[in-house]
Structure formats: structure tokens, C-alpha cells
Amino acid sequence: MTTLIACSHGTADAVGQACVRALIADVRAMLPAVKVVAAVVDVEQPQIAEVLAREAQFDDVVVVPLLLSVGYHTAVDISRAVRAHTNAFQATPLGTHPLITDVLVDRLAAALQGGWEHGDHVVLAAAGSSNPKALDDVERVVAQLRLRTPAPVSVGYASTASPRIGDAVEAAREAGARRVIALSHVLAPGFFAGLVGAAGADIVSAPLAPDVRIAQVVVDRFQTVLASV
């Protein structure tokens, strides 16, 4: 048997915690024969190294990061924990899967209940990272969104990378946007979602989770690793 460890960032936000629990419950429902356990890399417990040390005693383990892009937590925290066990493997983050773009498009539609207006501009509001691969992941999502939205799409980051979300919102207005929509590229309510909400956009979309399609992405990432080992 192979255990799936669903590893999220962790948050002190009670609603965000509930969203992650709901996402993991959806994964369990899709994989009834698989042991699915939760771990985090920050803020909460249990931490990924502790969970891996326990689970790898009994089974092979696949860690699926409940994160949207490559970054410090995936490349360092999770990878270091995985490398400590010869029977542990790491899946790729969720964000570049086509279903994530589908969810983003639906979150936009839900935020724009009156529909699109002339002069709209979308800022994809991502967490940010110093890892260039993380920024590449976000740019791939932006490219997909540009094919599916009638308004211009740019990107802003909550931390570490530039431009910051607030700067991207202001740049859109300076370029002539009449209404700026911050499209939350965050999984659940919490610290980063709060930064998105405070960045000055006219409309802010809801975070992505819970959504059964995100659970399907987790399952796909898990099964891709199983097929390769």
C-alpha cells in the first residue's frame, strides 16, 4: 500500500483550515482504498517531517503538496523531508494542472455576477516566491487565462516577487482600467488571501478551495507518481 500525504502550507485562519480539511475529505472519497493523511509545512501541526517519519515506517509514501507553485516549501521543506526516506516520493504542486485554470475561470464568473464590463482588467494575485520556477508556474496560468477571458490579465504577488499586487492594481488603472479584479491564486482563506483582499482591487474573487476539481488534481498528481515508480 502507498500512503498519500496531503501537505498544505498551514494557516491560523479557522475558515482556511476547514477548507483544507474539506479538500482532503474529497480526496479520501475519491481514493477509498488509499490511506490519506494531512501534514503542513508552517503555522500548524503536524509538520511534514514528523508525518513522514511515522508513515514511512509502514508504507511507501507519496507527498502531494497542496500548494499552487514550486517554491521554498516544495523545493526545500518538503523535498528535505522526502529525501530522508528511500520509500518516499514527492508529487508536483497543483497550480499548472488545467483543472486549476477551470476553477479560476469559475471564481471569476462568480465574482462578476453582473458580467464583464468595458474597461475590466484582471490581476492574477499569487503568493509569490524567490524561486524562478514558481514565477514560471504562475506565468503559465496567466497564459491560459488570457485565452479564456475577454479582459487583459496581468500578475501581482503578495510577497517576495514583483510586482506586488497593489502595484499591479495601480498599474492597471494607470493603463486605463475602469475596474480591476483581483483573481485570488490562493488555495484557501488565510494570510495570503488577506493580502489579496487588502491590495485595493475593485473586486476580489474567492480562494480556490474547497472544490472537487482540486481534489481531482491531487488524485492525478498522486497517480502520476505511482505510475513512475
C-alpha positions in Angstrom: 0.0 0.0 0.0 1.1 3.6 -0.7 0.1 6.4 1.7 -0.8 9.8 0.3 0.3 12.7 2.5 -1.6 15.8 1.5 0.8 18.6 2.6 -0.6 22.1 2.9 1.1 25.4 3.9 -0.8 25.7 7.2 -2.8 28.6 8.4 -4.1 30.1 11.6 -7.4 31.0 9.9 -10.2 28.7 11.0 -12.1 29.0 7.7 -8.9 28.2 5.8 -8.3 25.2 8.0 -11.8 24.0 7.3 -11.3 24.5 3.6 -8.2 22.3 3.6 -9.9 19.6 5.7 -12.8 19.6 3.2 -10.4 19.2 0.3 -8.6 16.3 2.0 -12.0 14.7 2.7 -12.8 14.9 -1.0 -9.5 13.2 -1.8 -10.3 10.4 0.6 -13.7 10.0 -1.0 -12.0 9.6 -4.4 -9.4 7.2 -3.2 -11.3 4.9 -0.7 -8.6 2.2 -0.8 -5.8 4.6 -0.1 -4.7 6.0 3.3 -4.7 9.8 3.1 -3.2 11.8 5.9 -2.6 15.5 6.4 0.6 17.5 7.1 1.7 21.1 7.0 4.9 23.0 6.4 4.2 26.0 8.6 2.0 27.5 11.3 0.1 24.3 12.3 0.8 20.8 13.3 1.7 18.1 12.4 4.7 19.1 10.3 5.6 17.2 7.2 8.9 15.7 8.6 7.0 14.2 11.6 4.2 12.8 9.5 6.7 11.2 7.0 8.8 9.7 9.7 5.7 8.0 11.1 4.1 6.9 7.8 7.2 5.7 6.0 7.8 3.1 8.7 4.9 1.1 7.3 4.2 2.0 3.7 5.6 3.7 0.7 4.6 7.4 0.8 3.7 10.0 -1.9 3.6 13.6 -0.7 1.3 15.8 -2.7 1.9 19.5 -2.0 -1.4 21.3 -1.5 0.4 24.3 -3.0 -0.1 26.1 -6.3 3.5 26.5 -7.5 7.1 25.4 -6.9 8.7 27.4 -4.1 10.7 27.2 -0.9 8.2 25.0 0.8 8.2 22.4 -2.0 11.8 22.7 -3.1 13.3 22.8 0.5 10.9 21.9 3.3 9.0 19.1 1.6 11.9 17.8 -0.5 14.3 17.6 2.5 11.7 15.6 4.4 11.1 13.3 1.5 14.8 12.7 0.8 15.2 11.3 4.3 13.2 8.2 3.3 14.0 5.9 0.4 10.4 4.9 0.1 9.0 8.4 0.0 8.3 10.3 -3.2 7.1 13.9 -4.0 4.5 15.0 -6.5 4.5 18.3 -8.3 2.3 21.2 -7.0 -1.2 21.7 -8.2 -1.2 25.0 -10.0 -0.3 24.2 -13.6 -3.0 21.5 -13.9 -5.7 22.5 -16.4 -8.4 22.0 -13.8 -6.9 24.7 -11.7 -7.5 27.2 -14.5 -11.0 25.9 -14.8 -11.6 26.7 -11.2 -10.0 30.2 -11.6 -12.3 31.0 -14.5 -15.3 29.9 -12.4 -14.2 32.0 -9.5 -14.0 35.0 -11.9 -17.5 34.3 -13.1 -18.8 34.1 -9.5 -17.2 37.4 -8.6 -18.5 39.2 -11.7 -22.2 38.5 -11.1 -23.2 41.3 -13.5 -20.8 40.0 -16.2 -17.9 41.6 -17.8 -17.7 45.4 -18.4 -15.8 47.5 -20.8 -12.5 48.5 -19.1 -12.2 45.5 -16.9 -8.7 44.2 -16.0 -7.8 41.0 -14.2 -4.8 40.8 -11.8 -3.9 37.2 -11.0 -3.0 37.6 -7.4 -0.4 35.0 -6.4 1.5 34.4 -3.2 5.0 35.0 -4.6 8.3 33.3 -4.3 12.0 33.9 -4.9 12.2 30.6 -6.9 12.1 31.4 -10.7 10.2 28.1 -11.3 7.4 29.4 -9.1 7.1 32.5 -11.2 7.2 30.4 -14.4 4.3 28.3 -13.0 2.2 31.5 -12.4 3.0 32.8 -15.9 1.8 29.5 -17.4 -1.5 30.1 -15.6 -1.7 33.7 -16.8 -1.2 32.5 -20.4 -4.1 30.1 -20.0 -6.3 32.7 -18.5 -5.6 35.2 -21.4 -7.1 32.6 -23.7 -10.3 32.4 -21.7 -11.1 35.9 -20.5 -12.2 39.0 -22.5 -10.2 41.4 -20.4 -6.4 41.9 -20.1 -4.7 39.7 -17.5 -1.6 40.7 -15.5 0.0 39.3 -12.4 0.8 40.6 -8.9 2.5 38.9 -6.0 1.7 39.2 -2.3 5.3 38.9 -1.2 8.9 38.3 -2.3 8.4 38.7 -6.1 7.5 41.8 -8.1 5.2 43.5 -9.0 3.3 43.4 -5.7 -0.5 43.0 -6.1 -1.2 46.6 -5.1 1.3 47.9 -7.7 -0.2 45.7 -10.4 -3.7 47.0 -9.5 -2.4 50.6 -9.7 -0.6 49.9 -13.0 -3.8 48.5 -14.5 -5.6 51.7 -13.5 -2.9 53.9 -14.9 -3.2 51.9 -18.2 -6.9 52.8 -18.4 -8.7 50.1 -16.5 -12.0 51.2 -15.1 -12.5 48.1 -12.9 -9.7 45.9 -11.6 -10.5 42.3 -10.4 -8.0 40.6 -8.2 -8.2 36.9 -9.1 -7.1 35.0 -6.0 -4.4 32.5 -6.9 -4.5 31.1 -3.3 -6.0 27.8 -2.1 -7.8 28.9 1.0 -8.5 31.8 3.3 -5.6 32.8 5.4 -2.6 35.2 5.4 -2.1 35.5 1.7 -5.8 35.7 0.9 -5.9 38.6 3.4 -3.1 40.4 1.4 -5.0 39.9 -1.8 -8.1 41.4 -0.3 -6.2 44.4 1.0 -4.5 45.3 -2.2 -7.0 47.8 -3.5 -8.8 46.0 -6.3 -12.4 46.8 -7.0 -13.5 43.1 -6.9 -11.7 40.2 -5.2 -12.5 36.6 -6.1 -12.8 33.8 -3.6 -9.9 31.4 -2.9 -10.0 28.2 -4.9 -10.8 25.5 -2.2 -12.8 23.6 -1.5 -13.7 22.3 -4.9 -14.0 18.7 -6.0 -11.9 19.5 -9.1 -8.9 20.5 -6.9 -9.3 17.1 -5.2 -9.1 15.5 -8.6 -5.9 17.4 -9.3 -4.5 15.9 -6.0 -5.5 12.5 -7.1 -4.0 13.0 -10.6 -0.7 14.1 -9.0 -0.7 11.1 -6.7 -1.4 8.6 -9.5 1.3 10.2 -11.8 3.9 9.5 -9.2 2.6 5.9 -8.7 2.9 5.3 -12.4 6.5 6.4 -12.5 8.0 4.4 -9.6 
